[in-house]
Amino acid sequence: MAWKNVSKGVRYREHESRKHNKRPDRYYMLTYKRGGKTMNEALGWASDGFTQADAEDLMETLRKNWRSGTGVQSLREMREHEADKRDQSVAARKEQERKGIPLADYWAAAYLPHAQRTKKDTSWGKEEQHFRVWLDPNFGSLPLTKFGMPQWDSLMRTLHKAGLSQRSREYISGTLRRILRHAQDRGLPVVVPTGKQIGATAPRNNRRQRVLTPAEKELLLLALAERDVNAWRVAQFAMLTGYRLSEALRLRWAQVDLVAASVRFVDTKNKDSRAVPLAQPLRRCSRACEARPSTRMPLSSRTASARPGPQCPRPSRSWSAPSPLMTGLGPWTGQASILLGTPWRLSSLGTRHPFLDGLHGLAACRNGGALYPRQQRGPESCRQPA
């Protein structure tokens, strides 16, 4: 179809078949001369919402800008300017939403994926526990940028009323500080206080206070022996070697030498390998395990001690095998021997443990590691000659 001029600088052509408002659909275009060149800029179809009045208004705006030498000088520049304004508006809205993101949403969308990529499973798993139990219920809906000292004081009061230790309060508040620092590094205007400012510094006395006594250890092992021989084996092994449960569960028979009476731990938490002598009770139990291996995971000490039966201590969350081992052996073994025979690198870690029973430790050294004389008999399945 031929172009038709309707006013100065505005023309249109009609569609061959399509109708709009009972007449052929019209396609409008602006035509003008700038710099000695004829410029043709398409506006659009009437069926898309463009009218002759719109085209004439746009043409008049461009003429005013040409006369003043300001503003957009073409329809293309006008469209680019409007697109920039829309983009800026969208960016401003998104930035406002980002600054108002609640703690729970930032945790799920940003921090947790980052922690899972960059940290060990045990590390981000502990942070997930802190967030799920303490942070989300109290502050999950609070925007990150609204987190100030009143909220920090409220968190520390909550942890204190719950009876948590100073170390636990330090760890839980540390998880929240890492979340806020992660947001701060990504441009969010958040304030991250120091541990001293919120009263979440490390305890002055780092000595373990929750350590099983020899009598409690005996009750625990007796209870495990009655309820689950596999759990008894693991506990006996951990107590007589001082190694962690995770390290014991990763052991393979290739690492156990019953002839030389030693076991080698590889890829420990400290990323090194250590050889530990097997005491007489462990040699008997190892032969029993080799003859009748277990096909299932043992009961946890918490589960076993919670079942009906003889009274026995319930292990606290912080209890670990090196603690009772050092309780018995610490006063009678030099620091060099401690470091060689336990999963610690620094001798200062051994000094954290209060040594409650020196005579028991002396007997242990003389018996070649038999810390528990009454328990050497063990369950029926472990009574085999050395």
Secondary structure as the mmCIF struct_conf table of DSSP 4:
data_model
#
loop_
_struct_conf.conf_type_id
_struct_conf.id
_struct_conf.beg_label_comp_id
_struct_conf.beg_label_asym_id
_struct_conf.beg_label_seq_id
_struct_conf.end_label_comp_id
_struct_conf.end_label_asym_id
_struct_conf.end_label_seq_id
STRN STRN1 LYS A 4 SER A 7
TURN_TY1_P TURN_TY1_P1 LYS A 8 GLY A 9
STRN STRN2 VAL A 10 HIS A 20
TURN_TY1_P TURN_TY1_P2 ASN A 21 LYS A 22
STRN STRN3 ARG A 23 ARG A 34
TURN_TY1_P TURN_TY1_P3 GLY A 35 GLY A 36
STRN STRN4 LYS A 37 TRP A 45
HELX_RH_3T_P HELX_RH_3T_P1 ALA A 46 ASP A 48
TURN_TY1_P TURN_TY1_P4 GLY A 49 GLY A 49
HELX_RH_AL_P HELX_RH_AL_P1 GLN A 52 SER A 68
TURN_TY1_P TURN_TY1_P5 GLY A 69 GLY A 69
BEND BEND1 GLY A 71 GLY A 71
BEND BEND2 SER A 74 SER A 74
HELX_RH_AL_P HELX_RH_AL_P2 LEU A 75 LYS A 99
TURN_TY1_P TURN_TY1_P6 GLY A 100 GLY A 100
STRN STRN5 PRO A 102 PRO A 102
HELX_RH_AL_P HELX_RH_AL_P3 LEU A 103 TYR A 106
HELX_RH_PI_P HELX_RH_PI_P1 TRP A 107 TYR A 111
HELX_RH_AL_P HELX_RH_AL_P4 LEU A 112 THR A 118
BEND BEND3 LYS A 119 LYS A 119
HELX_RH_AL_P HELX_RH_AL_P5 ASP A 121 HIS A 130
HELX_RH_PI_P HELX_RH_PI_P2 PHE A 131 LEU A 135
HELX_RH_AL_P HELX_RH_AL_P6 ASP A 136 PHE A 139
TURN_TY1_P TURN_TY1_P7 GLY A 140 SER A 141
BEND BEND4 LEU A 142 LEU A 142
STRN STRN6 PRO A 143 PRO A 143
HELX_RH_3T_P HELX_RH_3T_P2 LEU A 144 LYS A 146
HELX_RH_AL_P HELX_RH_AL_P7 MET A 149 LYS A 161
TURN_TY1_P TURN_TY1_P8 ALA A 162 GLY A 163
HELX_RH_AL_P HELX_RH_AL_P8 GLN A 166 ASP A 185
TURN_TY1_P TURN_TY1_P9 ARG A 186 GLY A 187
HELX_RH_AL_P HELX_RH_AL_P9 GLY A 195 ILE A 198
TURN_TY1_P TURN_TY1_P10 GLY A 199 GLY A 199
HELX_LH_PP_P HELX_LH_PP_P1 THR A 201 PRO A 203
BEND BEND5 ARG A 204 ARG A 204
HELX_RH_AL_P HELX_RH_AL_P10 PRO A 214 ARG A 227
HELX_RH_AL_P HELX_RH_AL_P11 VAL A 229 THR A 241
HELX_RH_AL_P HELX_RH_AL_P12 LEU A 245 LEU A 249
TURN_TY1_P TURN_TY1_P11 ARG A 250 ARG A 250
HELX_RH_3T_P HELX_RH_3T_P3 TRP A 253 GLN A 255
STRN STRN7 VAL A 256 ASP A 257
TURN_TY1_P TURN_TY1_P12 LEU A 258 ALA A 261
STRN STRN8 SER A 262 PHE A 265
BEND BEND6 ASP A 267 ASP A 267
TURN_TY1_P TURN_TY1_P13 LYS A 269 ASN A 270
BEND BEND7 LYS A 271 LYS A 271
STRN STRN9 ARG A 274 PRO A 277
HELX_LH_PP_P HELX_LH_PP_P2 LEU A 278 ALA A 279
HELX_RH_AL_P HELX_RH_AL_P13 GLN A 280 ALA A 291
BEND BEND8 ARG A 292 ARG A 292
BEND BEND9 ARG A 296 ARG A 296
HELX_LH_PP_P HELX_LH_PP_P3 MET A 297 SER A 300
HELX_RH_AL_P HELX_RH_AL_P14 SER A 301 ALA A 306
BEND BEND10 ARG A 307 PRO A 310
HELX_LH_PP_P HELX_LH_PP_P4 PRO A 313 SER A 316
TURN_TY1_P TURN_TY1_P14 ARG A 317 SER A 318
TURN_TY1_P TURN_TY1_P15 ALA A 321 ALA A 321
HELX_RH_AL_P HELX_RH_AL_P15 PRO A 322 LEU A 329
HELX_RH_3T_P HELX_RH_3T_P4 GLY A 330 TRP A 332
BEND BEND11 THR A 333 THR A 333
HELX_RH_AL_P HELX_RH_AL_P16 GLN A 335 GLY A 341
BEND BEND12 THR A 342 PRO A 343
BEND BEND13 ARG A 345 ARG A 345
HELX_RH_AL_P HELX_RH_AL_P17 SER A 347 GLY A 350
TURN_TY1_P TURN_TY1_P16 THR A 351 ARG A 352
BEND BEND14 HIS A 353 HIS A 353
HELX_RH_AL_P HELX_RH_AL_P18 GLY A 358 ARG A 366
TURN_TY1_P TURN_TY1_P17 ASN A 367 GLY A 368
BEND BEND15 GLY A 369 GLY A 369
HELX_RH_3T_P HELX_RH_3T_P5 PRO A 373 GLN A 375
BEND BEND16 GLN A 376 ARG A 377
BEND BEND17 PRO A 379 PRO A 379
HELX_RH_3T_P HELX_RH_3T_P6 GLU A 380 CYS A 382
#
